[in-house]
């Protein structure tokens, strides 16, 4: 006989006070008059319920990023760019989060990866007085929001570790409003701030470290426009290790006497699935929407992507890479790249990251949109059903003297920006000083145009964060990565 599932829990009160109760409304009204509910209206406008039992960290971060109006730079579904839990796939594969949850350090890592400005503290790194001041700061402003990591048991609630945004503060009663993203379980509720501090000042058994809180505000710089790193599965660990450890060792241990030799050494040992680790961010739409004209914003974004791609093609490093790849008979396959991107697009449009997609009947049509570009049309098959997907691909022509013209994002440019994103010390083991100087000039940020600099810094930031994760240091170092 089937048993009924759970429909919510009774909120233990005290110590918590239901936000919608008469007393909860009174506390809200008092705080509103004192000006410590300013952040609430932004958060409640974008408040969401976590879509998986273990997604509290991802849901809390999504709410805050959307409340801050941070543009993810990637499509969510249909034509919309929007932060959703499924978009937060850097630092930890979603399937791992779904099965095991996520740690405080990994949520901080994800916030950094989005480009947001993040200040994170464990309770042993600060004081309750400092925490109270941070709560007041965020509750009195729309420009920053606070996410708390705490133990539910302190509030006599079921469960253990949990994440939720803090929506407001009542100074007279010294109470904070928890906007619980597990709305299927508990409603938003007021709790004594001292008790919230006690709940944060607990040990996460999975890491052996104390919980804490993070302040998130608008980014110093936006996320990458054309390129991003992905931790969709565990293969990223080997690729990150190769880039951060093996590449410096290879170029220092082998006799390299030219830039082409360096590229050869790096390329020939490159893991075959590196293009799943770094990928170009395509503009995605359902084919049925093709009859609708592109909006001015879509045209502008596609044009900006083309500018970035052109800047990559104009770098001296790209020319060296094209020369080498041409000499070994490497050819980029637009069909192959498009098929992978179509599957990526179908995954995003469906909101499903755990099901395999297969792309067939891929075709490319140049100049089919209202800007110079390429439309990639593919039929994506999943579980016997079909979905037509279009990708609006930026295209630009390069005057590369060594090989065929590149007119779309592909292996050449991915390999170029990946090498540009590696830290300068990667090449310090080269024994020929003249070659070191030449390599430093090729990768120098000073010689890159502004938009390409932003792309490279975004990837470099992601690489530094992934290095922390690979070395299991994300719980120790919560600061923004240094370049």
N, C-alpha and C positions, 0 to 999 in steps of 0.2 A: 504494500500500500504506500503510495507516494505521500510524503509529508510536506506540509506547507513551509515555505521559506520565511525568512524574517522580514517583517515590515517595521523598520526603524527600531530605535531603542528609547527607553525612557531616560531623559536627561537627569542624571543625579543632581538634585538641587536641595540644599546646598551641596557643594560649594558654587556650582554654576547657576546662573540665572538666565532663563530662556529670553532671547532678544525680543520675541514677540509677546511676552507676558506683560501684564500691567506694570510690574516692577521694572522689567527690561526696557519698556517704552519710557518710563520715568528717568531711568539712568541715561538713556539716549538723549532725551530732551535736555537734561542738565548739561551733558557734554556738548551738545550742539550749541547751546547758549554761550559756553566758555570757549568755543572755537576749536575744540579738539576732535571734531568729526569731519573735517574738510576732506581727508583722504577717503572717507567712507563712500562718498557718492561715486567717485571714480571706480572704486573696487566693486561696489554692488552693481554697477552698470555692466561689468564684464565678468561677474561671478559665475562660476560653473561648478558642476558636480564632477568629481573624478570619475572617469569612464571605466576604470578597473580598480579592484580593491587595494592594489598596491601602488596606485598612481597618484597618491596624495601630493608628493613632491612635485611631480610634473604638472598636475592641475594647479597647484598654488602658484607655480612659476608662470604658467600660461595666463592666469588671471592678472597677475601683476604686470607682465610684459604688455598685455593688451590695454590695461588701465593706463599705462604710461605712453600709449600710442607709439610703441616701437614697431617699425615695419620689419617683418621677418625677411623680406626680400625674396621669399619663395611662395609659390602658390600652395594653398591649403586644399580647397575643392572648388570646382568650377573656375570662375575668374578671380576668386578671392584670395588675397594674401592675409593670413591670420594665424596667430599663434595657437596651436592645438597641441595636446600631449604627443600626438604622432609626429610632430615636427621636431621634438626635442630628442633627437637620436644621436647626438654627439656625446662623448664621454662614457656612455653605457648603452649597450644594445637594448632596445625596448623589450625584447623577449626576456632578458635578464631582469629588468625592472618589474615586469609583469609577474615573474615567478618569485622574486626575492625582495622586491622593494628597492629603495635607493637610499644611500647614505647622505649625510649632511654635506660632506665634501664633494660628492658627485653633483648634488643640486647646485652648489656654489660654482662648480666647474661649468655646468650647463648655462648658468646665468652669465658667466664670463663669455662663453662661446657665442651667445646671442649678441654680444657687443655691449651689453648693459654695464653700467658702472655699479660695482658690487663692493660693499663693505661687510665682511662676515666675521663673526666672533663666536667662539665657544665660551661657555660661562666661566671657565677658568682663565680666560684672557681679558675679562672685563669685570664690572661690578653691577649690582642691581641698580645702583644710582645712575650709572651710565645707560643701562638698558631703559630705565624709566625716561631719561632724557631723549633717547632715540625714539621711543614710542610716542612721546609728545611731539617731537620734530616731524615724524611721518604722519601722525594723526592731524596735525595742524597744517598740512600742505598737500597739494595734489602732485607734487614733483618727486616724491619718494614714497616707497611702501616697504613694509617690514614683513618678512616671513619668519615664523617661529617653528623650531623643531623641538618637540616636547614629548613627554611620556604621559599618555592618557590616564594611567593608573593613579597619578597624583590627584586627578579630579574625580576619582571613583568611577571612571568610564571604562568600558571594556576595550581591550586592545592594549597596545604598548606604544611604540614610536609612531609619531604622526607629524605631518606638516600642515600648516594653514596660515593664511595671511591674517595680520592683525588689522582690524577695521576701524578702531577708534579707542578713545581713552577718556575716562571720567576721573578728573584730578581729585575732586572732593572725596570720592569713595576709593580712589586708587585702584580702579578696575579697568581691565582691557577687554576689548571685544574680539573674540575669536570667530572669524568667518570660516567655519568648518567646511572644507570642500567635500567631506563625506556626508553630503546632505541626506543621503538615504539612511543615515545612521543617527546623526544628531543635528539639530538646528544651530544657527549662530547663537553664541551665548557669551555672557559677561562672566569674567573670573577675576578674583583678586590678583593684582599684578605680582604680589609676593608669592602667591601660589603658582603663577605661571613661571616665575623665575625658578622656583623649586622643581617644576616639571621639566624645565630645560636643563637644570643643573643635575642631570641624571646621566648614567653611562649607557651608551648604545652598545649592546652586547656584540653586535656584528663587527664593530671597529675598535671597541675598548676605549673609546674617547667620549668626552662629554658632548651633549647636544648644545644648541645655541640658536642664534638668529642671524639674519642677513638683511641689510638695507639695500634696496635696489632702486636705482634712479636712471634717468635717460642716459644713453650711451655716449662715450667720448667719440666714437665713430660707429657708423652703421655697419651691419654685417656685410659680407662680400656680395657683390652684385652678380658676378658670373661664375665664381668658383666657391666650392665648399668642401670640407672633409666630412666623411660619414663613418659612423661606428655601427652600422646596421647589424653586423655580425662580428664574431670574434677574430676574423681574418685581419682586422685593422691592427691587432697587436703585433703581428709579425712584420707588417709593412712599416709601422711606426718604429719598431726596433731596427729594421733595416736602414731606414733613413737617418735615425739619430745615432746609431752605433756602428753599423756595418759600413756605411758610406765613408765616414772619416777614416776607418781602419783600412778600407780598400785603397783609397787614394794615397794613403801614407805608406802602405806596405808594398805597393806595386810601382814599377817604374813608369811614371807618366811624364811625357815630355811635350804634350800639347793639349789644348782644350778638347780636341776631338778624342784624344786618348782617355781623358778624364770621363767624358760622356760615354765612351765605349765601355769603360770599366763599370760605371754606375748602371748603365742601361742593361748590359748583358746579365747582371745579377739581380735586376729589378724583379720583384715578385710579379707573377703573371697577372694577378688580379689587382694591380695597383690602381687601375681606372675605376674600381669600385670604391676605393678609398678617397680619391679626389675626383670630383665630377663637376661638370658644368651645370649650372642651374637654368633649366629651360623654362620658358613661359608655356604653360600647358592649358589646353582647353578641350572640351568635348567637340568632336567634329560637327555635331548638329548645330553648334553655336557659330560655325564658320560664316554663316550668312550675315551675322552681325558684324558691323564694322568695328575695327579696333578703336578703343577710346584714346583720347589724347594722351592719357597717362601710359597706356600700354605702348603706344608708338614711341613715347619718350623713353621708356625703360628699354625697349628693344634697341633704340638708337644708342643709348648709353652702353648697353652690352656690346654693341658693335665697336664703339670707341675703345672700350677696354680690350677687346679682342685684337683690334688694329694695333693698339699700343704693345700688346704682347708680340705680335708679328714683327714689329719694328725694332725689337730689342736685338742686340748683337748675339745674345745667348740663343735666341730662337733660331737665328741664321746658322749658328754653329750646330745646333741640334738637328735642324733640317738637313744640313749637309751630311752629317753622320748617318741619319736614318735613311737618306737617299742612297748612300754608299752601301748600305747593308740590305737594300731592297725592301725596306719597311714601307708599307703603304697604309694610310688611314682609310678605313672603310666607313663611309658615311652611313651605309645601310646598317652595319653592325652597331655603330654608336647610336644611331637613331632607334634601333630596336631596343637597346638597353634603356635609353631615355624614355621611350614610349611606355615601357613596363614600369619605370620609375613614376611616370606621369599617371598611369592607371592606378598605381598603388596609392598615390597622393589623392587622386580624385575619389577613390573608393574609401579612403580612410582605413584601409586594411594593410597591415605591414607583415602579416604572418602567412599570407597565401602566395604561392608562386604564380607568376604571370608569364605568359608566353606571347611574344609579339611576332606577327607574320604580316605579309603583304605590305612591307614598308616601302614607301615611295616618297621622293623629295621633289618639290616644285619650287623653283627659284622665282623670286619676285612676285609671289602670289598674294602677298599682303601689301598694305598701303605704305610700306617702307621697304627699302632694299633689304631682303632677307630670304630665308628659306622656310618653307612649311614642310614639316615632316609629318606624314599621315601614316598611321599604323593601325592594324586591327589587333587588339589585345584580347587574348583568349584566357579565360579563367573558369575552371570547373564547367567547361562546355558552353559557357556564355561568352558573347563577344561584345567588345566596346571599341568604338572608333575614337581614336585620340589624335589630336593635332599638337605639334610642338612648333612654336615660333622660334626659329633658330637664327641668331645673329650671324651675318656673313660679311666677310671683308676680304679683299684681295691683298696679297702681299707681294712685294717685288723681290722675293727671295731668288737669288741667282743660282742657287745650288739644286733646286728641285722644282717639282710642280707647284703651282699656286695653291695655297690653302684657302678655302672659302667658307669654312665653318669650324666651330670648336671641335677638336679631335685630339689624338694622342700627342702630336707635336707640341701644342700649346699647353696641354695638361702637364707634360713632362717639364716644359720650360718654367711654368709658375711654381711647380713643386720644387725645382732646384732653387729658384729665387727665394722661396719661403724658408729654405734651410738656413740655420744661423751661420754667420760669416766664419766662425771658428771651424766649421765643417772641413774647410779646405786648408787649414793651417798646417796639416801634416805633409803637404806637398814639399818635396825637397828642393825643387828648382825655384829660387826666389823670384825670378822674372815671371814664371808661370803663376806663382801665387799672386803677384801683383796684377797680372792680366785677369785672373779669375775674380779677384776682388773687384776689379773695375766692371766686369760683366754683371756681377750680382749687386753692385752698389745701389742702395736706395736713392742716392743723390742723383743718379743718372736716369731714374724712372719718372715718367709723368705722374702727376698727382693721383689720377684715378687708379692707375696700376699700382702705385704705392699703397693705396688703401686696400686693394685686393690682396697684395702680398702680406701686408701687416695682419690682415684678417686671418689668412692661412697660417702665418707664423704664430699668431696667438693660439690658434687651434692646435697646432703641433706641440707647442709648449704645454698646453693643458693635457693633451693626450699623453705626452711624455710623463707627466705627473701620474696619470692613471696607470700607465704601463708599469711604472716603478712603484705603484701603490703609495704614492706620496700625496694624493689629493686630499687626504684627511689631515695632513700635517701642514700643508701650505695652502692657505685660503686666499692669498693676495692675488691681484691681477698679475698675469705673466709679464715678465720683463722681456724686452726685445733685444 
